Amino acid sequence: MGTVYKIHPAIGIARVGNHPSAFFVGPESHDSRGVEIDASGNESAVARYKEDGRIKRQAARFRVFKFHQDEAGHLELVDEVTADDAEIDWRVDLCNRKSALDHNPAPGHPAEARNVGITDRDTLIIRNNGPVTISGRDTPPKEFNGQFLGKPVYLGELRTDGKGRLLVLGGRGTSESVPPAEPLNSFANNDKWHDDVSDGPVTAVVTLPGQDPVVVHHPSWVIVAPPDFAPAIGAIVTLYDVAFQAAIEKGALTAEARPSFRRHIKPLIERAGSLRWVNDFHRWTSIATADMNALADTGGANASLRQQIAMRLKSPGLDRFNMPSFMKSYLDQWASGDFVSDLSDADVPTAVPDQLDRAALEACVGNNFYPGIEASISLKDKDIYARPFRLDHTNLGQVFPGCLTQIMAVPWQADFIECDDKVWWPSQRPDIAMIDANDIPGSEAGWADPLLIMDHQGMVEHAQQLGFVVPAINNAGEPVFVEQDRDPKFPRDQAILVAGGENAPVKG
């Protein structure tokens, strides 16, 4: 018997942004898109993702929880540990290894060895001189600063909130080459280029009054990713689903014998239906408007409809789409009528630590790892986990600072331009946007226009001027999703100077 300390979320997600100070905390529950903290420490739902025309960074917030472990090894949650109870010393090590990638991670994967002509590989790794530590309440920022080929690069900072919880903020979304004006020809591999995404371990030491310091037994990880330009739109397969499948393959979790319609099927249908706001309005409308009462009925009268939607979800037409096996099994059982019809049941309460783990990963894309957006295909590997959703920090051959982002596109904006109309991850990088809540779908426009007439450099220069697709209510009282905060200095109908010095006509 004894006390076990764990950090949650097990994997936290931060996102870059170019606002000098404004930020929000990423999702911490199923129905949250994030919260903002004012100068007095009060928290409120995030209302806008830009301020003064610049993107707010998304902070990943980490907390320490105390558990009681019995003689059989079972853990029972006691409570969260905050600065009210103990001194918490946080330690984080962010690293960007993209430009130092020296191998192809898998046959057919787009990432390749980068900067092979540069022999001093350490000059390609962006990392602080050592891990950054922080403690206390509302502690001012402590920065991560590295170098790329001798050029200083800011990777982010640590802060704490009024309870002594850790806030990890990433970079500004800056991508540059050394020297300037190097070619930017590939969507995945560009020599002498860098960006400021990263990842690394999050650990802590807890010191209760009058007691010896205790290193937290279950540390966490943080990923700094590109912005999510449609934060309320979910991917059909999320990183939570990918990690759940890995836990099944590791023998740490078991899929339920019969899927719950409310918990397993309905959310999947809703995520797919929401893609109509960011990909193809008409293509996804039949799923978005499907009768949930009929779909929750186990009877044979609706079998054909269940089978039709299950097939659409398993084969949605997304390029290189791959659904985890347990999700396919759930859909097959649902289609055959072998499921729990519980649409009208109340939600089962979920412990806060589990909410934090799930919310962070459910807001991320878990398919089309070519190369991906928040993290790479390595999260499908059961061997990198110590336990469900938590990386194994002792597996030094696979788990090290920068391991989850090293095979991602460099810079991230190059992949953003390449993925238009290939239906990769529209829930993060929209293909379309509605610009008038009262003209749906008549106001549909290309989200990235006029960047699609440009090259990769255009997205590097203009990505943070693009808008966010967010929920709204039209004049008829109907919920819709529309574009918010696109920079008015970057309109779709403006002819802009294309790299190479030629004006080109603009689409849309």
C-alpha positions in Angstrom: 0.0 0.0 0.0 1.1 3.6 -0.6 0.7 6.9 -2.3 1.2 7.4 -6.0 1.5 10.8 -7.7 0.5 11.1 -11.4 0.6 14.1 -13.8 -2.4 14.6 -16.1 -3.0 14.9 -18.9 -0.7 12.0 -19.8 0.0 13.7 -23.1 -0.8 17.4 -23.3 -1.2 19.5 -26.4 0.0 23.1 -26.9 -0.2 25.0 -30.1 1.8 27.8 -31.6 0.5 31.3 -32.3 2.0 34.7 -33.1 0.3 36.9 -30.5 3.0 38.3 -28.2 1.1 37.6 -24.9 -2.5 36.3 -25.3 -3.1 32.6 -24.8 -5.7 30.1 -23.7 -5.7 26.7 -22.1 -6.5 23.8 -24.4 -9.5 21.5 -24.0 -9.8 19.8 -20.6 -13.2 18.2 -20.9 -15.3 16.7 -23.7 -17.5 19.8 -24.2 -14.8 22.4 -23.9 -12.8 24.2 -26.6 -10.5 25.8 -24.0 -10.5 28.5 -21.3 -8.8 31.9 -20.8 -7.4 33.1 -17.6 -7.7 36.8 -16.8 -5.4 38.9 -14.7 -7.3 38.0 -11.5 -7.1 34.3 -12.2 -10.7 33.9 -13.2 -11.4 31.4 -16.0 -13.9 31.6 -18.8 -14.6 29.8 -22.1 -12.4 31.0 -24.9 -14.4 33.4 -27.1 -12.0 34.1 -29.9 -8.8 32.5 -31.1 -7.2 35.7 -32.3 -6.6 39.0 -30.6 -5.6 42.2 -32.4 -5.4 40.1 -35.6 -2.9 37.6 -34.2 -3.3 34.0 -33.1 -3.4 33.2 -29.4 -1.2 30.4 -28.4 -2.8 27.3 -26.9 -1.2 26.3 -23.6 -1.1 22.8 -22.3 -2.0 22.7 -18.6 -0.7 20.0 -16.3 -1.8 19.0 -12.8 -0.6 16.6 -10.1 -3.1 14.0 -8.7 -2.6 11.9 -5.6 -3.8 8.2 -5.6 -3.9 5.5 -3.0 -2.5 2.2 -4.1 -3.8 -1.0 -2.4 -1.9 -4.3 -2.0 -3.2 -5.6 -5.3 -1.8 -2.5 -7.1 -5.2 -0.9 -7.8 -5.2 2.9 -7.7 -8.0 5.0 -6.1 -8.0 8.8 -6.7 -7.6 10.8 -3.6 -7.5 14.4 -4.9 -5.5 16.9 -6.9 -2.4 18.3 -5.3 -2.0 22.0 -5.7 0.1 24.8 -4.3 -2.4 24.9 -1.4 -1.1 21.5 -0.3 2.5 21.2 -1.4 5.5 22.7 -3.2 5.4 21.5 -6.8 8.6 21.8 -8.8 8.0 21.3 -12.5 10.6 20.3 -15.1 10.1 20.3 -18.9 12.5 19.6 -21.8 11.2 20.8 -25.2 13.1 19.8 -28.3 12.7 20.1 -32.1 14.6 17.4 -34.0 12.9 17.8 -37.4 15.9 19.1 -39.4 18.2 16.5 -37.9 16.2 13.5 -39.1 18.7 11.1 -40.5 16.5 8.2 -41.8 13.3 7.3 -43.5 10.9 6.2 -40.7 9.1 3.6 -42.8 8.7 2.4 -46.4 6.4 4.8 -48.2 6.6 7.4 -45.6 7.2 10.9 -47.0 9.8 11.9 -44.3 13.3 11.5 -45.5 16.8 12.1 -44.2 17.3 15.9 -44.0 20.3 18.1 -44.3 22.5 15.1 -45.1 25.4 17.4 -46.1 25.7 18.9 -42.7 28.0 16.8 -40.6 27.5 18.6 -37.2 24.0 17.2 -36.5 23.8 19.0 -33.2 23.5 22.3 -35.0 20.2 21.1 -36.4 18.6 20.2 -33.1 16.7 23.1 -31.5 16.8 22.7 -27.7 17.4 24.7 -24.6 20.8 24.2 -22.8 18.9 22.1 -20.3 15.4 21.4 -19.0 13.5 24.4 -17.7 12.1 24.3 -14.2 9.4 26.3 -12.5 7.4 26.3 -9.3 5.0 28.5 -7.3 1.8 30.4 -8.1 1.4 32.7 -11.1 5.1 32.5 -11.8 6.3 34.7 -14.7 7.5 33.0 -18.0 10.7 31.0 -18.1 11.7 30.5 -21.7 13.1 27.7 -23.9 15.7 29.1 -26.3 17.8 27.1 -28.7 19.6 27.6 -32.0 19.4 26.3 -35.5 22.6 26.5 -37.5 23.7 29.3 -35.1 20.4 31.3 -35.4 18.6 31.8 -32.1 15.2 30.1 -31.9 12.5 30.7 -29.3 10.7 27.4 -28.6 8.3 28.5 -25.9 8.0 29.0 -22.1 6.7 27.7 -18.8 4.3 29.5 -16.5 2.1 28.5 -13.5 -1.4 29.4 -12.7 -2.9 30.5 -9.3 -3.0 26.9 -8.1 0.6 26.2 -9.1 -0.5 24.1 -12.1 2.0 24.0 -15.0 1.3 25.9 -18.2 3.4 25.0 -21.3 3.3 27.5 -24.2 5.1 26.8 -27.5 6.6 28.9 -30.1 5.2 31.8 -32.3 4.6 29.7 -35.4 7.8 31.1 -37.0 9.4 29.2 -39.8 12.6 30.3 -41.5 15.6 29.1 -43.4 19.3 29.6 -42.6 20.5 31.4 -44.7 17.3 33.2 -45.7 15.6 32.5 -49.0 16.5 28.8 -49.2 14.3 26.8 -51.6 11.0 25.5 -50.1 10.0 22.8 -52.6 8.8 19.9 -50.6 5.7 19.5 -48.4 7.6 17.4 -46.0 11.4 17.8 -46.3 13.1 21.2 -46.8 16.9 21.5 -46.0 18.1 24.4 -44.0 14.5 25.2 -42.9 13.2 25.0 -39.3 10.0 25.8 -37.4 9.2 26.1 -33.7 7.0 23.1 -32.9 8.5 20.6 -30.4 7.8 17.9 -27.8 9.3 16.6 -24.6 8.8 15.2 -21.1 7.0 16.8 -18.2 8.1 15.7 -14.7 7.6 17.1 -11.2 8.7 16.8 -7.6 6.1 17.1 -4.9 7.1 18.3 -1.4 4.5 18.1 1.3 5.0 20.2 4.5 7.5 18.5 6.8 8.1 15.6 4.3 10.8 14.6 1.9 10.5 15.5 -1.8 8.8 12.8 -4.0 9.4 12.5 -7.7 6.1 12.1 -9.4 5.7 8.4 -10.2 3.9 8.8 -13.5 5.3 11.7 -15.6 3.7 13.2 -18.7 4.6 14.4 -22.2 3.8 17.6 -24.0 3.4 18.2 -27.8 3.6 21.7 -29.3 1.6 21.6 -32.6 0.4 23.9 -35.3 -2.8 25.9 -34.7 -6.2 24.1 -34.9 -8.1 26.4 -37.3 -11.5 24.5 -36.6 -11.3 23.8 -32.9 -14.9 22.7 -32.5 -14.7 20.2 -35.4 -13.6 16.7 -34.5 -11.7 14.2 -36.7 -13.3 10.9 -37.5 -10.4 9.2 -35.8 -8.6 11.0 -33.0 -5.3 10.5 -31.3 -7.2 9.2 -28.3 -8.5 6.4 -30.5 -5.0 5.7 -31.8 -3.7 5.5 -28.2 -6.6 3.3 -27.1 -5.9 0.8 -29.9 -2.2 0.8 -28.9 -3.3 0.0 -25.3 -5.5 -2.9 -26.5 -2.5 -4.3 -28.5 -0.4 -4.0 -25.4 -2.9 -5.9 -23.3 -3.5 -2.9 -21.0 -7.1 -2.2 -22.1 -10.0 -4.3 -23.5 -12.7 -3.1 -25.9 -16.2 -3.5 -24.5 -18.0 -6.7 -25.6 -20.9 -4.6 -27.0 -20.5 -1.0 -28.1 -22.6 1.7 -26.4 -24.5 3.8 -29.0 -24.3 6.9 -26.7 -20.6 6.6 -25.9 -19.1 4.8 -29.0 -21.2 5.3 -32.0 -23.0 8.6 -31.7 -19.8 10.7 -31.1 -18.3 9.1 -34.2 -21.3 10.0 -36.3 -21.3 13.5 -35.0 -17.6 14.0 -35.7 -18.1 12.8 -39.3 -21.1 15.0 -39.8 -19.3 18.1 -38.6 -16.8 17.8 -41.5 -19.4 19.4 -43.7 -18.4 22.7 -42.3 -14.8 22.3 -43.3 -14.6 19.9 -46.2 -17.7 19.3 -48.5 -21.0 20.5 -47.2 -23.2 18.2 -49.3 -21.0 15.2 -49.0 -21.4 15.0 -45.2 -24.9 16.4 -44.8 -26.7 13.0 -44.9 -24.6 11.9 -41.9 -25.0 15.2 -40.1 -28.8 15.1 -40.4 -29.3 11.4 -39.7 -32.1 10.5 -37.2 -30.3 9.5 -34.0 -33.4 7.9 -32.6 -33.5 5.6 -35.6 -29.8 4.9 -35.5 -30.0 4.0 -31.8 -32.8 1.4 -32.5 -31.5 -2.2 -32.5 -34.5 -3.3 -34.6 -34.3 -4.6 -38.2 -36.3 -1.7 -39.6 -33.2 0.6 -39.5 -30.6 -2.1 -40.3 -30.1 -0.8 -43.8 -29.5 2.8 -42.6 -27.0 1.6 -39.9 -25.1 -0.5 -42.4 -25.0 2.4 -44.9 -23.6 4.9 -42.3 -21.2 2.3 -40.8 -19.7 1.8 -44.3 -19.3 5.5 -44.8 -17.5 5.9 -41.5 -15.1 3.0 -42.2 -14.4 4.2 -45.8 -15.0 7.9 -45.8 -12.9 8.7 -48.8 -10.1 10.4 -46.9 -6.7 9.8 -48.5 -4.7 7.1 -46.6 -7.5 6.8 -44.0 -7.0 4.0 -41.5 -9.5 3.3 -38.7 -8.3 1.4 -35.6 -9.5 -2.2 -35.4 -11.6 -1.7 -32.2 -13.6 1.1 -33.9 -14.3 -1.0 -37.0 -15.5 -3.8 -34.7 -17.8 -1.4 -32.9 -19.3 -0.2 -36.2 -19.7 -3.8 -37.5 -21.6 -4.7 -34.3 -23.7 -1.6 -34.4 -24.6 -2.3 -38.1 -25.7 -5.8 -37.2 -27.8 -4.6 -34.3 -25.5 -6.0 -31.6 -25.1 -2.9 -29.4 -26.4 -1.2 -26.3 -29.3 1.2 -27.2 -28.7 3.9 -24.6 -29.3 7.1 -26.4 -31.5 8.5 -23.6 -29.3 7.4 -20.7 -27.4 9.9 -18.5 -23.7 10.3 -19.0 -21.5 8.2 -16.7 -19.4 10.5 -14.5 -15.7 10.5 -15.5 -12.9 11.2 -13.1 -11.1 14.5 -13.7 -7.7 12.8 -14.5 -9.3 10.7 -17.2 -11.2 13.7 -18.6 -7.9 15.5 -19.0 -6.2 12.6 -20.8 -9.1 12.1 -23.2 -9.9 15.8 -23.9 -6.3 16.6 -24.9 -6.0 13.7 -27.4 -9.6 13.8 -28.7 -8.9 17.3 -30.1 -6.1 15.9 -32.3 -6.2 14.0 -35.6 -5.5 10.3 -35.5 -5.4 9.3 -39.1 -3.7 10.2 -42.4 -0.2 10.1 -40.8 1.4 11.4 -44.0 3.2 12.8 -42.0 0.4 14.1 -39.7 -0.3 17.3 -37.8 0.0 17.1 -34.0 2.1 14.0 -33.8 3.5 11.2 -36.0 2.6 7.6 -36.7 4.8 6.6 -33.8 1.8 7.0 -31.5 0.4 3.8 -33.0 3.3 1.8 -31.6 2.3 0.0 -28.4 5.9 -0.3 -27.3 6.3 3.5 -26.7 3.7 3.4 -23.9 4.3 2.5 -20.3 0.5 2.3 -19.7 -2.6 3.6 -21.5 -2.1 7.0 -23.0 1.2 7.5 -21.1 4.6 7.3 -22.8 7.4 5.0 -21.3 10.1 7.4 -20.3 12.4 4.5 -19.6 12.3 3.4 -23.3 15.2 5.7 -24.3 15.6 4.2 -27.7 12.1 5.4 -28.8 11.0 8.0 -26.2 13.2 11.1 -26.0 12.7 14.8 -26.3 11.6 15.6 -29.8 10.6 12.0 -30.7 7.0 12.6 -31.5 7.5 15.6 -33.9 10.8 14.7 -35.6 9.3 13.1 -38.7 6.6 15.8 -39.1 6.8 18.2 -42.1 9.4 20.9 -41.9 8.1 23.6 -41.9 4.6 22.7 -40.8 3.1 25.4 -43.2 4.4 23.5 -46.2 2.1 20.5 -45.4 -0.8 23.0 -44.9 -0.6 24.1 -48.5 -0.1 20.7 -49.9 -3.1 19.1 -48.2 -5.8 21.2 -49.8 -8.4 19.1 -51.7 -6.7 15.8 -50.7 -8.9 15.5 -47.7 -6.2 14.9 -45.1 -7.2 16.5 -41.9 -9.9 19.2 -42.6 -10.9 19.3 -38.9 -7.6 21.2 -38.2 -6.8 22.7 -41.6 -10.2 23.4 -43.3 -10.7 23.0 -47.0 -13.7 25.4 -47.0 -15.3 27.9 -44.7 -18.8 29.5 -44.6 -18.4 33.3 -44.3 -22.1 34.2 -43.7 -24.1 32.4 -41.0 -27.4 33.4 -42.8 -26.3 32.1 -46.2 -25.5 28.4 -45.8 -24.1 26.9 -47.9 -24.3 29.7 -50.4 -21.4 31.6 -48.7 -19.0 28.7 -49.0 -15.5 29.8 -49.9 -12.1 28.2 -50.1 -10.5 28.6 -46.6 -7.0 29.0 -47.9 -7.8 31.2 -50.9 -5.9 32.9 -52.4 -2.9 30.9 -51.1 -3.6 28.0 -53.4 -2.3 30.0 -56.3 1.0 30.3 -54.5 3.8 28.0 -53.4 4.8 26.7 -50.0 6.4 30.1 -49.2 3.0 31.7 -49.4 1.6 29.6 -46.6 4.7 30.3 -44.5 4.1 34.1 -44.9 0.3 34.1 -44.6 -1.0 31.1 -42.6 -1.5 33.1 -39.5 -3.7 35.6 -41.3 -6.3 32.9 -42.1 -9.5 32.6 -40.2 -10.9 30.1 -37.6 -14.1 28.1 -38.3 -16.2 28.4 -35.1 -19.8 27.8 -33.9 -22.4 30.5 -34.5 -26.2 30.9 -34.5 -27.9 32.3 -37.5 -31.0 34.6 -37.6 -33.3 31.5 -37.7 -31.8 30.3 -34.4 -30.0 27.4 -36.1 -26.5 26.3 -35.1 -23.9 26.7 -37.9 -20.2 27.1 -38.3 -18.6 30.2 -39.8 -15.3 31.8 -40.4 -14.1 34.2 -37.7 -11.1 36.7 -37.6 -9.6 36.3 -41.1 -7.3 39.2 -41.5 -9.1 41.8 -43.6 -5.8 42.8 -45.1 -5.7 39.3 -46.7 -9.0 39.0 -48.6 -9.8 36.2 -50.9 -10.6 38.4 -53.9 -7.2 40.3 -53.7 -4.7 39.6 -56.5 -1.5 39.1 -54.6 2.1 38.9 -55.6 3.1 35.3 -56.2 6.7 34.1 -55.5 8.6 34.7 -58.7 7.2 38.2 -59.2 4.0 37.5 -61.2 0.5 38.5 -60.4 -1.9 35.6 -60.8 -5.7 35.4 -60.9 -7.4 34.5 -57.6 -9.8 31.6 -57.2 -13.2 31.9 -55.5 
